[in-house]
Amino acid sequence: MRYTHTILLLFFSYCVFAQERITISGFVKEKGSQEQLPGANVYIPGTSINAVTNNYGFYSLTVPVSDSVTISYSLVGYEKVVRTVHAQQNMELNVFLPSVHQLEEVVVSARKQEDYVSRSAQMSVLEIPIQQIKKMPALFGEKDVLKGLQLMPGVQKGTEGQTGLYVRGGGPDQNLIILDDAVVYNANHLFGFFSVFNSDAIKNVELTKGGFPARYGGRLSSVVEMNMKEGSKDKLHGEGGIGLIASRLTLEGPLSKGKSSFLISGRRTYLDILAAPVIQFSQKNSQEKFRPGYYFYDLNAKINYDFGAKDKLYLSGYLGQDKFYIKEKRSNFEANTGIDWGNATATMRWNHILNRKLFVNTSFIFTNFNFATTSYFKEVTGENRSESESSLRYNSNIRDLSLKTDFDFYPSAAHAIRFGAQATLHKSTPSAVAMSGSYSDKPIDPNEKPVQSMEAGIYAEDTWQPFDALKMNAGFRLSYFKARNKSYVQPEPRFSAALRLDPDFSAKVSYARMNQYVHLLSNTGLGLPTDLWVTSTDRIAPQQSSQYAFGFAKDLEQPALTFTLEGFYKNMDHILSYKEGATFLGIAGEGENANDVNWEDNVTSGKGWSYGSEFLVQKKTGRLSGWIGYTLSWIYWKFPELNNGNTFHPRYDRRHDLSIVGIYELSKRITMSATWVYGTGNALTLPTSIYSAIDSRIDHRFFGHYNPDENSINSHTSGSEATEYASKNNFRAQPFHRLDLAIQFHKKKKRHERTWEFSVYNAYNRKNPFYYDISHKLIADGKIQSNLKKYSLFPVIPSFSYNFKF
């Protein structure tokens, strides 16, 4: 009741003010498909009265009563629409923006000041138009939303070819990745080389890396928010493509014209299909059969229905799966091993307009991530042909059920208020092991022990423009988490502001306090599916961060360029890491049950901090578009139980990071693009000395080989040598740099469009380090000679793809 009273007081406190003015509200949509457009600018030229459409394309403007009011509607990638209305009473005004087809006419149009980044209260927000991502060169021709974000300043690229995001010193688990309100826990296909997001099904993507509004919570470093297309309401449309390793198809159209529409989009690799005939031919006359295989698929679907001017219902979902397997068969031996992992999400959203100033969205959300690895062996031995079988299954899972309600309230031209609440029930199984046969003296059943926990939060924020030169977003979030017998209640204040020093130049500042109750345990930092998702417990406190940022934003009309320069400082508490030598698969000691090994005993808690500066110049429209981004940063970690308690750089610390992206429309039929990246090498752990030693208790076969992801810092001895590590991540890998090129040939007819694309990944064959290996050999006089060898992953990779649209 107290919460309801607060809402009513907020509403009625502006009644007198509202009677002196009128409200114009409605939706901004794409002409033709009637897709609702988020982030569109709605403003009255020559005044400070403006608004931005929310995630569902809704806007509300409070204006003085007048005989004539001119309203301008604009969005990057669409033609501007201007409407003049008779503003004597409240009214509903829906506007349809025509999309700009740059292939038909190459036009660089000036932007209005209300479109400028310098006028937004938010800072540290990045957006890449989906059409730009589709024109950029990509590995094997597979366009990837997350790899596009990696090219932005403040976002580290991790390891060569990987899709992991490391934002301002944070790890990959500290990114809140949202698809239609549903959290996606593992965003990787093909062991991290591709993301799970099919760009044909995505309408928009936005990355927030600092100054978080109060509506976001649950992660420390960034929010990646994506919305799927809603489906065209005018007629059937489709697009797809055939590439070297995967094909895709998207269909969208009306179910009831003007009322409801659908979208379905699928993608699958065919590496397993292409490799099967080759493997079968090579083993045609052999009694030994060895067949490896891998594939992934993903499926997006969405249905929406209009119940009238005030109510809309959306049903959307995602399903994706990866499967890697090896099958081996001989006359007396059979083995099957495999790894499979996948995500599933489902969202039901109801939009309701309570009145012209108050919009509400309620979402019911389901999300699930599951990882499993299996091994099965069967062997026939002896003259009596006795059989022995062994099997092992390891499983990890996290599942969420959420209820979320958000209100958008527009009381006056100077205020845009958002408030709401969310509750999530987590059910996780960090580690469950089942063994039978010779793996164990007695079978171990998969006695899974799910951990249930509750996460909730309430928030309120206000975007306030007290006068024309100042715009602020102030908010507060109160988060709650309960697991076992422990409850956490954490306040999270948020603030950001922009002070306009000139019409197109502003200074910005922000502060955000964040808490994270779900964590990722990783040995490698590569974003592999073996990384475990776990929740906070009575023993594991939530991660916390405080981030401060200050910067400047400058916009130019001609050419349409945006410049931003930002500096940041972030400190993090209670971040998690495995202890020395611990892994994702708990190994039970003698006489122990594998399921009795608690993951909480294998982790340690520490703190980290990062700081740096970022520069971006970006051009989203015109014949030549793209951006240049540069990051200078430092990242430090300190754990009492790691590196002897001394400070060290994590693996993904990178001093310099530079990205240059260019897209050029040579003509209506030809588009050329290129990206060049440079980055300081990763921080790795290498031994500092090798010496002769004798220890009969240790099997020397397990030493003398360097694993780049080795956690141990202690000295290891074998029967012939000892390897000593002085400190963690004491070696800096070689810098990496790479040039990617692409050219697209378009053929457009009245009802369909065809595009042939040729691209080259790593055009000048740079051998970037993927990992290092150290080998040792004994030479004269008992001396040991060590050799460091660098291994690279991708040479020059040409690719071809065929894309179509109708």
C-alpha positions in Angstrom: 0.0 0.0 0.0 2.8 2.4 0.8 4.3 1.8 -2.7 0.8 2.5 -4.3 0.4 5.7 -2.3 3.8 6.9 -3.5 2.7 6.4 -7.1 -0.5 8.3 -6.6 1.2 11.2 -4.8 3.6 11.5 -7.7 0.7 11.5 -10.2 -1.6 14.0 -8.4 1.2 16.4 -7.4 1.3 17.6 -11.1 -2.5 17.8 -11.6 -2.7 21.6 -11.3 0.4 22.0 -13.6 -1.1 19.7 -16.2 -4.4 21.7 -16.4 -2.4 24.6 -17.8 -1.0 22.6 -20.6 -1.9 19.8 -22.9 -0.2 16.5 -23.5 0.6 15.0 -26.9 1.5 11.3 -26.8 1.7 8.3 -29.1 4.0 5.9 -30.8 6.8 6.4 -33.3 6.9 3.5 -35.8 8.6 2.4 -39.0 6.6 3.2 -42.1 5.5 0.0 -43.8 6.4 -2.7 -41.2 4.9 -0.6 -38.3 7.8 -1.7 -36.1 7.8 0.5 -33.0 11.0 2.5 -32.8 12.9 2.9 -29.5 15.3 5.9 -29.0 13.6 8.2 -31.5 13.9 11.9 -30.7 10.7 13.9 -30.4 11.1 17.7 -29.9 9.7 21.1 -30.6 12.3 23.1 -32.6 13.6 26.2 -30.9 12.6 25.1 -27.4 13.9 22.8 -24.7 10.8 20.6 -24.9 11.9 17.2 -26.0 11.4 13.5 -25.3 12.9 10.1 -26.3 10.7 7.2 -27.1 11.0 4.3 -24.7 11.8 0.6 -25.6 8.3 0.3 -27.1 8.3 3.5 -29.2 6.0 5.4 -26.8 6.5 9.1 -26.1 4.7 11.9 -24.2 5.2 15.7 -24.6 3.6 18.3 -22.3 3.3 21.6 -24.2 1.7 25.0 -23.6 -1.8 25.4 -25.2 -1.3 27.0 -28.6 -3.1 27.4 -32.0 -0.1 25.7 -33.7 2.7 23.5 -32.5 5.4 22.1 -34.8 6.8 18.7 -33.6 9.9 17.0 -35.2 10.5 13.3 -35.1 14.0 11.9 -36.0 16.1 8.7 -35.6 19.4 7.7 -37.2 18.7 5.6 -40.3 15.2 7.2 -40.9 14.0 10.3 -42.6 12.9 13.1 -40.4 9.2 13.8 -40.1 7.7 17.2 -39.0 4.1 17.5 -37.9 2.2 20.8 -37.2 -0.9 20.3 -34.9 -3.6 22.4 -33.3 -2.6 22.1 -29.6 -5.8 23.0 -27.8 -6.5 19.7 -26.0 -4.8 16.4 -25.1 -4.3 14.3 -28.2 -2.8 11.0 -29.5 -0.4 11.4 -32.4 1.2 8.3 -33.9 4.0 9.0 -36.5 5.6 6.7 -39.1 9.2 7.3 -40.1 10.4 6.2 -43.6 13.7 4.3 -43.6 16.6 5.8 -45.5 17.8 3.6 -48.3 21.4 4.8 -48.8 21.9 2.4 -51.7 19.3 4.2 -53.7 20.4 7.7 -52.9 23.6 8.8 -51.1 22.6 11.7 -49.0 24.3 13.3 -46.0 21.7 15.3 -44.1 22.4 17.6 -41.2 21.2 16.6 -37.8 19.2 18.7 -35.5 20.6 19.6 -32.1 18.2 17.5 -30.3 19.8 14.4 -31.9 23.2 15.3 -30.4 25.0 13.1 -27.9 26.0 16.3 -26.1 22.4 16.9 -25.2 21.8 13.6 -23.4 22.2 13.3 -19.7 23.6 9.8 -20.0 27.3 9.2 -20.6 29.2 6.0 -21.5 26.4 4.8 -23.8 27.3 3.3 -27.1 25.1 2.2 -30.0 25.9 0.6 -33.3 23.2 0.5 -36.0 22.5 -3.1 -37.0 22.9 -2.1 -40.7 26.4 -1.0 -39.9 27.2 -4.3 -38.3 26.0 -6.2 -41.4 28.3 -4.2 -43.6 31.5 -4.9 -41.5 33.9 -7.7 -42.3 33.6 -10.7 -40.0 35.2 -14.1 -39.3 33.8 -16.6 -41.8 31.3 -14.0 -42.9 29.2 -14.4 -39.8 28.0 -11.0 -38.6 28.2 -10.7 -34.9 26.7 -8.1 -32.6 29.1 -8.7 -29.7 32.2 -8.5 -31.9 30.9 -5.2 -33.2 30.8 -3.9 -29.6 34.3 -5.2 -29.0 35.5 -2.5 -31.4 34.3 0.2 -29.2 36.5 2.1 -26.6 36.4 0.8 -23.1 35.6 -2.8 -24.3 38.5 -5.2 -24.3 38.5 -8.0 -26.8 39.8 -10.8 -24.6 41.6 -13.5 -26.7 41.9 -13.6 -30.5 38.6 -14.4 -32.1 36.6 -14.6 -28.9 33.3 -12.8 -28.3 33.8 -12.1 -24.6 33.4 -8.6 -23.4 35.7 -7.1 -20.8 34.3 -3.6 -20.0 36.4 -1.1 -18.0 38.3 -3.7 -16.0 35.3 -6.1 -15.5 35.1 -9.8 -16.3 32.7 -11.4 -18.8 30.3 -12.3 -16.0 29.9 -8.6 -15.0 28.0 -7.8 -18.2 24.2 -7.9 -18.0 23.2 -9.2 -21.5 19.4 -8.8 -22.1 17.4 -10.0 -25.0 13.7 -8.8 -24.8 14.0 -8.4 -21.0 15.5 -12.0 -20.6 19.0 -12.4 -19.2 21.3 -14.5 -21.5 23.9 -16.2 -19.3 26.2 -17.8 -21.9 26.3 -15.7 -25.1 28.8 -17.9 -27.0 28.7 -20.4 -29.8 31.6 -22.5 -31.1 33.6 -22.2 -27.8 33.3 -18.4 -27.8 34.2 -17.6 -31.5 30.6 -16.6 -32.3 27.8 -15.1 -30.2 24.3 -16.6 -30.0 22.7 -13.5 -31.5 21.5 -13.7 -35.1 21.7 -10.1 -36.4 18.8 -10.7 -38.8 16.5 -11.1 -35.8 17.8 -8.1 -33.8 16.2 -4.6 -34.0 18.7 -2.6 -32.0 21.6 -3.0 -29.5 22.8 -0.6 -26.9 25.8 -0.9 -24.6 26.0 1.1 -21.3 29.4 0.9 -19.6 29.0 3.5 -16.9 26.6 6.0 -15.3 24.0 3.2 -15.2 20.4 4.4 -14.8 18.6 3.0 -11.7 16.4 0.7 -13.8 19.4 -1.6 -14.4 20.9 -3.8 -11.7 22.6 -7.1 -11.0 26.0 -6.6 -12.8 29.0 -4.4 -12.2 30.5 -3.4 -15.5 28.0 -3.1 -18.4 24.5 -3.6 -19.7 24.0 -4.9 -23.3 20.3 -4.4 -24.1 19.0 -6.0 -27.3 15.4 -6.1 -28.7 14.2 -8.5 -31.3 12.2 -7.3 -34.3 8.5 -7.4 -33.8 7.6 -8.7 -37.3 6.2 -6.7 -40.2 2.5 -5.9 -40.0 2.0 -4.9 -43.7 3.2 -8.0 -45.7 5.4 -11.1 -45.6 9.2 -10.3 -45.6 12.2 -12.5 -45.4 16.0 -12.4 -45.4 18.7 -14.9 -45.0 22.1 -16.0 -46.1 24.4 -18.9 -47.0 28.0 -18.8 -45.7 31.0 -21.1 -45.3 30.0 -22.6 -42.0 26.3 -21.6 -41.4 23.1 -20.6 -43.1 20.2 -18.6 -41.7 16.6 -17.6 -42.6 14.3 -15.1 -41.2 10.6 -14.7 -42.0 8.2 -12.0 -40.7 4.7 -10.9 -41.6 1.2 -10.2 -40.4 -1.1 -12.7 -38.7 -4.0 -10.3 -38.7 -3.2 -7.2 -40.8 -2.7 -4.1 -38.7 -3.3 -6.1 -35.4 -0.7 -8.8 -35.0 2.5 -10.1 -36.6 5.1 -12.7 -36.2 8.9 -13.2 -36.6 10.8 -16.5 -36.8 14.5 -16.7 -37.4 16.8 -19.7 -37.5 20.5 -20.4 -38.0 22.6 -23.7 -38.1 26.1 -24.7 -38.8 26.8 -27.6 -41.1 30.4 -28.4 -40.1 29.3 -31.8 -39.0 27.5 -32.5 -42.3 30.4 -31.3 -44.5 33.0 -33.3 -42.5 31.1 -36.6 -42.3 31.8 -37.8 -45.9 35.5 -36.9 -45.7 35.9 -38.8 -42.4 34.0 -41.8 -43.7 36.1 -41.9 -46.9 39.4 -41.7 -45.0 38.4 -44.6 -42.8 36.6 -46.6 -45.4 38.9 -49.7 -45.2 39.9 -49.4 -41.6 38.6 -51.4 -38.7 39.1 -48.4 -36.5 36.5 -45.6 -36.7 37.1 -42.1 -35.3 34.5 -39.5 -35.9 34.6 -36.0 -34.3 31.8 -33.6 -34.9 30.4 -30.2 -33.9 27.3 -28.1 -34.7 25.3 -25.3 -33.2 21.8 -23.9 -33.9 19.7 -21.1 -32.7 16.1 -20.1 -33.1 14.3 -16.8 -32.4 10.6 -16.3 -32.4 8.2 -13.5 -31.6 4.5 -12.8 -31.8 2.8 -9.5 -30.9 -0.9 -8.5 -30.8 -2.6 -5.1 -30.5 -5.7 -5.2 -28.3 -6.4 -1.5 -29.1 -4.8 1.9 -28.7 -3.8 1.2 -25.1 -2.8 -2.5 -24.8 -0.2 -4.6 -26.6 1.0 -8.1 -25.9 4.4 -9.6 -26.9 5.5 -13.2 -26.7 9.1 -13.8 -27.6 11.7 -16.6 -27.1 15.1 -17.8 -27.9 16.5 -21.4 -28.1 20.1 -22.3 -28.9 22.3 -25.4 -28.5 25.9 -26.4 -29.1 27.1 -30.0 -29.3 30.6 -31.3 -29.7 31.2 -35.0 -29.8 33.9 -37.7 -30.5 32.9 -41.2 -31.4 35.6 -43.9 -31.5 35.1 -47.6 -32.3 37.6 -50.5 -32.6 37.2 -54.2 -32.6 37.5 -54.4 -28.8 36.8 -50.8 -27.7 34.1 -48.2 -28.0 34.1 -44.7 -26.6 31.7 -41.7 -26.8 32.6 -38.4 -25.3 30.9 -35.0 -25.8 30.1 -31.6 -24.5 26.8 -29.8 -25.0 25.5 -26.5 -23.7 22.6 -24.2 -24.5 20.3 -21.3 -23.6 16.6 -21.0 -23.6 14.6 -17.8 -22.8 10.9 -16.9 -23.0 9.3 -13.5 -22.3 5.7 -12.4 -22.1 5.3 -8.6 -22.0 2.1 -6.6 -21.6 2.2 -2.8 -22.5 -0.6 -0.7 -21.1 -1.1 3.1 -21.4 -2.8 4.2 -18.1 -3.1 7.7 -19.4 -1.3 10.1 -21.7 1.4 10.6 -19.1 1.8 7.1 -17.7 3.0 4.0 -19.5 3.5 0.6 -17.9 5.1 -2.6 -19.0 4.8 -5.9 -17.2 7.1 -8.9 -18.1 7.1 -12.5 -17.1 10.5 -14.0 -17.9 12.1 -17.4 -18.0 15.7 -18.1 -18.8 17.8 -21.3 -18.5 21.4 -22.2 -19.2 22.7 -25.8 -19.0 26.1 -27.3 -19.6 26.9 -31.0 -19.6 29.9 -33.2 -20.5 29.6 -36.9 -20.9 32.1 -39.8 -21.3 31.3 -43.5 -22.0 33.8 -46.3 -22.5 33.2 -50.0 -23.2 36.1 -52.5 -23.5 36.3 -56.2 -24.3 39.3 -58.0 -22.8 40.6 -61.6 -22.3 39.9 -64.9 -24.0 36.5 -65.0 -22.3 35.6 -61.7 -23.9 34.7 -60.1 -20.6 33.2 -56.6 -20.9 33.8 -53.6 -18.7 31.9 -50.3 -19.0 32.5 -46.9 -17.4 30.5 -43.7 -17.7 30.8 -40.1 -16.3 28.4 -37.2 -16.5 29.1 -33.7 -15.3 26.3 -31.2 -15.2 25.9 -27.5 -14.4 22.7 -25.4 -14.7 21.1 -22.1 -13.8 17.4 -21.2 -14.2 15.6 -18.0 -13.5 11.9 -17.1 -13.2 11.2 -13.3 -13.1 8.4 -10.9 -12.8 9.1 -7.3 -13.7 7.0 -4.1 -13.8 8.2 -0.7 -15.2 6.4 2.6 -15.2 7.2 5.6 -17.5 5.7 8.8 -16.2 5.9 12.2 -18.0 4.6 14.8 -15.6 5.9 17.9 -17.4 8.3 19.0 -20.1 11.1 19.1 -17.6 10.7 15.7 -16.1 10.7 12.1 -17.3 10.3 9.7 -14.4 10.8 5.9 -14.4 10.1 3.6 -11.5 9.4 -0.1 -11.0 10.3 -3.4 -9.4 11.6 -6.8 -10.3 11.8 -10.2 -8.5 13.8 -13.2 -9.7 13.9 -16.7 -8.4 17.3 -18.4 -9.1 17.7 -22.1 -9.1 21.2 -23.2 -9.8 23.2 -26.5 -9.8 26.8 -25.4 -9.8 28.3 -28.9 -10.0 26.7 -32.4 -10.2 28.8 -35.5 -11.0 27.6 -39.0 -11.8 30.1 -41.8 -12.2 29.8 -45.6 -12.6 31.9 -48.6 -13.7 35.7 -48.4 -13.4 35.6 -44.7 -12.7 34.4 -45.4 -9.2 34.4 -48.4 -6.9 30.7 -47.9 -6.4 28.3 -45.9 -8.6 27.8 -42.3 -7.7 24.3 -41.1 -8.7 23.8 -37.5 -9.9 22.5 -36.4 -6.5 22.1 -32.8 -7.6 21.6 -30.3 -4.9 20.0 -27.2 -6.4 20.6 -23.9 -4.7 17.5 -21.7 -4.6 17.8 -18.0 -4.0 15.7 -14.8 -4.4 16.8 -11.6 -6.0 14.7 -8.4 -6.0 14.9 -4.7 -6.5 12.9 -1.5 -6.6 14.0 1.7 -8.3 13.1 5.2 -9.2 14.9 7.7 -11.5 14.1 11.1 -12.9 15.6 12.7 -16.0 15.3 16.4 -15.1 16.1 19.5 -17.2 15.9 22.4 -14.8 17.1 24.8 -17.5 18.1 24.5 -21.1 21.9 24.0 -20.5 21.6 21.4 -17.8 20.2 17.9 -17.9 20.4 15.3 -15.1 19.4 11.7 -14.4 19.2 11.0 -10.7 18.0 7.7 -9.3 18.1 5.2 -6.5 17.8 1.4 -6.6 17.4 -0.9 -3.5 18.4 -4.4 -4.2 17.7 -7.5 -2.1 19.0 -11.0 -2.2 18.3 -14.0 0.0 20.1 -17.4 -0.1 19.9 -20.1 2.6 19.8 -18.2 5.9 21.5 -15.0 4.7 19.9 -11.9 3.4 21.5 -8.9 1.7 20.0 -5.4 1.3 22.1 -3.0 -0.7 21.4 0.6 -1.6 22.6 1.7 -5.1 22.6 5.4 -5.8 23.0 6.6 -9.4 23.6 10.0 -10.9 24.6 11.4 -14.3 24.5 15.0 -15.7 25.4 16.9 -18.8 26.2 20.7 -18.7 26.1 22.2 -22.2 28.9 24.7 -22.5 28.1 25.4 -26.2 25.1 24.4 -28.3 27.0 21.3 -29.5 29.5 20.8 -26.7 28.9 19.6 -23.1 30.7 18.3 -20.0 29.4 15.2 -18.4 29.8 13.4 -15.0 28.4 10.2 -13.5 28.5 8.0 -10.5 27.0 4.5 -10.1 27.0 2.0 -7.2 26.3 -1.6 -8.4 25.8 -5.0 -6.7 26.1 -8.5 -8.3 24.6 -11.6 -6.8 25.3 -14.1 -9.7 29.0 -15.0 -10.5 31.0 -16.8 -13.1 33.9 -19.1 -12.1 36.5 -19.4 -14.8 39.9 -20.9 -15.1 40.6 -19.6 -18.6 39.0 -16.3 -19.2 38.0 -17.6 -22.6 34.3 -17.7 -22.1 34.1 -21.5 -22.4 30.9 -23.4 -21.4 32.9 -25.1 -18.6 32.8 -21.7 -16.7 30.3 -22.1 -13.9 27.5 -19.8 -12.9 26.9 -19.7 -9.1 24.9 -17.4 -6.8 25.9 -15.6 -3.6 25.4 -17.6 -0.5 25.8 -17.1 3.3 29.5 -17.7 2.7 30.0 -15.8 -0.6 29.1 -12.1 -0.4 27.8 -10.2 -3.5 30.3 -8.4 -5.7 30.2 -4.6 -5.4 31.5 -1.7 -7.5 31.6 2.0 -7.5 32.4 3.8 -10.7 33.1 7.5 -11.3 33.3 9.0 -14.8 33.9 12.5 -16.2 34.1 13.5 -19.9 33.2 15.7 -22.8 30.9 15.3 -25.8 31.1 17.3 -29.0 28.8 17.1 -32.1 29.3 18.5 -35.5 26.5 19.0 -38.1 28.7 18.9 -41.2 30.1 16.3 -41.3 27.7 14.4 -38.9 30.4 13.5 -36.4 30.3 12.8 -32.7 33.4 13.1 -30.4 33.5 11.8 -26.9 36.4 11.8 -24.4 35.9 10.1 -21.0 37.9 9.2 -18.0 36.8 6.6 -15.4 37.8 5.1 -12.1 36.2 1.9 -10.8 36.8 -0.2 -7.6 35.4 -3.6 -7.1 35.0 -5.6 -3.9 34.3 -9.4 -3.3 35.2 -10.4 -6.8 35.7 -14.2 -7.1 38.4 -16.5 -8.5 39.4 -20.1 -8.1 42.0 -20.9 -5.6 45.4 -22.1 -6.8 45.0 -25.4 -8.6 41.1 -25.6 -8.3 39.0 -26.4 -11.4 35.4 -26.5 -12.5 35.3 -30.3 -11.9 35.6 -31.0 -8.2 37.7 -34.2 -7.7 36.8 -36.1 -4.6 39.5 -37.4 -2.4 39.8 -41.0 -1.3 36.6 -42.2 0.2 34.7 -39.0 -0.6 31.6 -38.7 -2.8 32.2 -36.4 -5.7 28.9 -34.5 -5.0 30.2 -33.7 -1.5 32.9 -31.4 -2.9 31.6 -27.9 -2.4 32.4 -25.2 -4.9 32.5 -22.6 -2.1 35.6 -24.4 -0.8 37.4 -23.9 -4.1 37.0 -20.1 -4.5 38.6 -17.1 -2.9 37.4 -13.5 -2.7 39.4 -10.4 -3.4 39.2 -6.8 -4.7 40.1 -5.0 -7.9 40.3 -1.5 -9.4 40.7 0.0 -12.8 41.1 3.4 -14.3 41.7 4.9 -17.7 40.5 7.1 -20.5 38.6 6.5 -23.7 38.3 8.5 -27.0 35.7 7.9 -29.7 34.9 9.7 -33.0 31.9 8.2 -34.7 29.9 8.7 -37.8 26.6 6.7 -38.2 25.2 8.1 -41.4 26.4 9.1 -44.9 28.4 7.6 -47.7 31.4 7.2 -45.4 30.6 5.9 -41.9 32.4 4.2 -39.1 34.4 5.1 -36.0 37.9 5.4 -34.4 38.1 4.3 -30.8 41.1 4.3 -28.4 41.4 3.1 -24.8 44.2 3.6 -22.3 43.6 1.7 -19.1 45.1 -0.1 -16.1 43.5 -3.0 -14.2 44.7 -4.5 -10.8 43.6 -7.4 -8.7 44.5 -8.3 -5.1 43.5 -11.6 -3.4 44.8 -12.7 0.0 45.1 -16.3 -1.3 46.5 -15.6 -4.7 50.0 -14.5 -5.7 51.1 -14.5 -2.0 48.6 -11.7 -1.4 50.4 -9.3 -3.8 48.8 -7.1 -6.4 48.8 -8.4 -10.0 47.3 -7.6 -13.4 44.5 -10.0 -14.5 44.8 -11.8 -17.8 42.7 -9.2 -19.8 44.6 -6.1 -18.6 45.5 -4.2 -21.7 47.3 -0.9 -21.7 46.5 0.2 -25.2 43.5 -0.7 -27.4 42.8 0.9 -30.8 40.0 0.1 -33.3 39.5 1.8 -36.7 36.3 0.9 -38.6 35.4 2.3 -42.0 32.4 1.6 -44.3 32.3 3.3 -47.7 29.3 3.3 -50.1 31.3 3.3 -53.4 28.1 3.3 -55.4 24.5 2.0 -55.2 25.8 -1.5 -55.9 29.2 -1.7 -54.1 30.0 -1.3 -50.4 33.5 -1.6 -49.1 34.5 -2.0 -45.4 37.6 -2.5 -43.3 38.6 -2.8 -39.7 42.0 -2.6 -38.1 42.6 -3.4 -34.5 45.7 -3.1 -32.2 46.0 -4.1 -28.6 48.6 -4.7 -25.9 49.2 -8.4 -25.3 47.5 -10.4 -22.5 49.1 -10.9 -19.1 50.2 -14.5 -18.7 52.0 -16.6 -16.1 55.4 -18.0 -17.2 58.1 -19.6 -15.0 61.1 -17.5 -14.0 63.6 -20.3 -13.5 64.2 -24.0 -14.2 66.7 -26.1 -12.1 67.5 -29.7 -11.4 65.8 -31.4 -8.6 64.8 -34.9 -7.4 61.5 -35.7 -5.8 60.4 -39.3 -6.1 56.9 -38.6 -4.8 55.9 -36.7 -8.0 55.4 -38.1 -11.4 57.6 -36.1 -13.8 55.3 -36.8 -16.7 52.9 -34.1 -15.6 55.5 -31.3 -15.4 57.7 -29.4 -17.9 54.7 -28.3 -20.0 53.2 -24.9 -19.6 49.5 -24.4 -19.7 48.7 -20.7 -20.4 45.8 -20.9 -18.0 47.8 -22.4 -15.1 46.7 -21.0 -11.8 49.5 -22.3 -9.7 52.3 -20.0 -8.7 54.2 -22.4 -6.5 57.3 -24.3 -7.4 56.8 -27.7 -9.0 59.4 -30.4 -8.9 59.8 -33.6 -11.0 62.4 -36.4 -11.1 64.6 -34.3 -13.3 63.7 -30.6 -13.0 61.9 -28.0 -11.0 59.9 -25.0 -12.4 59.6 -21.9 -10.3 57.0 -19.1 -10.8 57.8 -15.7 -9.2 54.4 -14.0 -9.6 51.1 -14.3 -11.3 50.7 -13.0 -14.8 54.3 -11.8 -14.9 54.7 -12.1 -18.6 53.2 -9.9 -21.3 52.3 -11.5 -24.6 53.1 -9.9 -27.9 50.8 -7.1 -29.0 48.2 -8.2 -31.5 47.0 -6.4 -34.6 44.9 -7.4 -37.5 43.3 -6.1 -40.7 40.0 -7.3 -42.0 38.5 -6.4 -45.4 35.2 -6.9 -47.1 33.4 -5.9 -50.3 29.7 -6.3 -51.0 27.9 -6.4 -54.4 24.3 -5.5 -54.2 21.7 -6.2 -56.9 18.3 -4.7 -56.1 15.1 -5.3 -58.0 11.6 -4.2 -57.3 10.7 -6.9 -54.7 13.9 -8.4 -53.6 17.6 -7.7 -53.0 20.7 -9.9 -53.4 24.1 -9.3 -51.9 27.3 -11.2 -52.6 30.0 -10.6 -50.0 33.7 -11.4 -50.2 35.8 -10.9 -47.1 39.3 -11.6 -45.8 40.0 -12.0 -42.1 43.6 -11.2 -41.0 44.5 -9.9 -44.4 48.2 -9.6 -43.9 48.5 -12.9 -42.0 49.5 -11.5 -38.7 50.5 -14.4 -36.3 48.8 -13.1 -33.2 49.5 -15.1 -30.0 46.7 -17.4 -28.8 48.8 -19.2 -26.2 52.5 -20.0 -25.3 54.2 -23.3 -24.6 57.5 -23.8 -22.9 59.6 -26.9 -23.5 62.8 -27.8 -21.6 65.7 -30.1 -22.4 68.8 -31.1 -20.5 72.0 -30.1 -22.2 75.7 -30.4 -21.2 76.9 -29.9 -17.6 73.4 -30.4 -16.2 72.1 -27.2 -17.7 68.5 -26.9 -18.8 67.6 -25.1 -22.1 64.1 -23.6 -22.3 62.3 -22.7 -25.5 59.3 -20.4 -25.6 57.0 -21.2 -28.5 54.1 -19.0 -29.7 50.9 -20.6 -31.1 48.6 -18.7 -33.3 45.0 -19.5 -34.2 43.8 -17.8 -37.3 45.9 -17.2 -40.5 44.5 -15.4 -43.5 40.9 -16.6 -43.9 39.0 -15.7 -47.0 35.2 -16.2 -47.0 32.2 -15.8 -49.2 28.6 -15.5 -48.4 25.3 -15.0 -50.3 22.6 -12.9 -48.7 19.0 -12.2 -49.9 16.1 -10.1 -48.8 12.5 -9.9 -50.0 
